[in-house]
């Protein structure tokens, strides 16, 4: 099976880098960036993730705004919102804008992998 390209967008760089490393150890093609601007530059440069994992609260553009940018760039990229400061309102707003799923930090790596595989169309 081909590796699934995953983009992690989170201003908590330690978290993003560690999560990307954990996903690479499980044969995902994972990259991490610290902002929506960095994510868009990477995608406009030609790299296309199948799934983006986006933090809800970030300086500058938040997760919902980042979701909108990603969907404008490529509506086939699935987005999972991951947050430690979530609310039902943010989840509902995200779903109305094409969000695939909404998970709370800390997230179990097995659960996250299952969601990534489902989002990429490779899960059960």
SETI-340456 format. One record per residue (C-alpha): residue number from 1; x, y, z. Coordinates in steps of 0.05 Angstrom, whole numbers. Each point is the difference from the previous one (the first is absolute). Last residue first. Example, Ala and Ser with C-alpha at 12.3 -4.5 7.8 and 13.67 -1.06 7.14 Angstrom:
<rs>
  nr     c1     c2     c3
   2    273    -21    143
   1    -27    -69     13
</rs>
This chain:
<rs>
  nr     c1     c2     c3
 124   -247      1    139
 123     58     47    -14
 122     35     21    -63
 121    -46     55    -23
 120     49     55     21
 119    -49     24     53
 118    -10    -71     26
 117     76    -11      4
 116      9     66     36
 115    -56    -16     48
 114     31    -68     17
 113     68     32      8
 112    -31     50     49
 111    -33    -55     41
 110     65    -39      3
 109     39     63     20
 108    -48     13     58
 107    -17     73      0
 106     21     49     54
 105    -30     42    -27
 104    -72     -3    -25
 103    -23    -24    -68
 102    -43     31    -55
 101    -14    -36    -65
 100     -4      8    -76
  99    -10     75      0
  98    -37     24    -62
  97    -21     71     19
  96    -64    -20     37
  95     41    -52     38
  94     47     55     23
  93    -57     43     27
  92    -28    -61     37
  91     68    -16     30
  90     12     72     20
  89    -68      4     34
  88     11    -65     37
  87     61     31     32
  86     72    -15     -2
  85     59     25     40
  84     48    -59     -4
  83     -9     -5    -74
  82      4    -44    -62
  81    -40     17    -62
  80      4    -54    -53
  79      0     24    -71
  78     -9    -40    -64
  77     33     26    -63
  76    -49     -8    -58
  75    -22     73      2
  74     69     23    -23
  73     22     73      8
  72    -69     25     23
  71     -6    -60     47
  70     69     15     30
  69    -17     74      9
  68    -66    -16     34
  67     33    -50     47
  66     52     53     18
  65    -56     48     18
  64    -31    -54     45
  63     68    -17     30
  62     18     72     18
  61     35     50    -45
  60     48     45     37
  59     20    -33     65
  58    -25    -72      5
  57    -60    -31     34
  56    -35    -56    -38
  55     61    -42    -17
  54     -2    -31    -69
  53     13    -71    -22
  52      1      0    -76
  51    -15    -63    -40
  50     16    -21    -72
  49     58     48      1
  48     22     33    -64
  47     71     27    -11
  46      3     46    -61
  45     30     65     25
  44    -71     26      9
  43     -8    -55     52
  42     63     19     39
  41    -16     75     -5
  40    -71    -14     24
  39     24    -38     60
  38     51     53     19
  37    -54     54     -3
  36    -48    -43     40
  35     51     -4     56
  34     52    -42     36
  33     16    -54    -51
  32      6    -75      4
  31     12    -54    -51
  30    -22    -73      0
  29      8    -53    -53
  28    -31    -56     41
  27     38    -64     12
  26    -15    -10     74
  25     67     30     21
  24    -18     59    -45
  23    -64     10     42
  22     39      4     65
  21     50     48    -31
  20    -57     45    -26
  19    -31     -1     70
  18     66     20     32
  17     10     57    -50
  16    -70     26     11
  15      2     -5     76
  14     68     34      5
  13    -22     54    -50
  12    -62     20     39
  11    -25     46    -56
  10    -35    -60    -32
   9    -11    -21    -72
   8     15    -74    -11
   7      0    -22    -73
   6    -11    -73    -16
   5     21    -38    -63
   4    -26    -72      3
   3     51    -52    -19
   2    -18    -45    -58
   1    -25    -70     17
</rs>
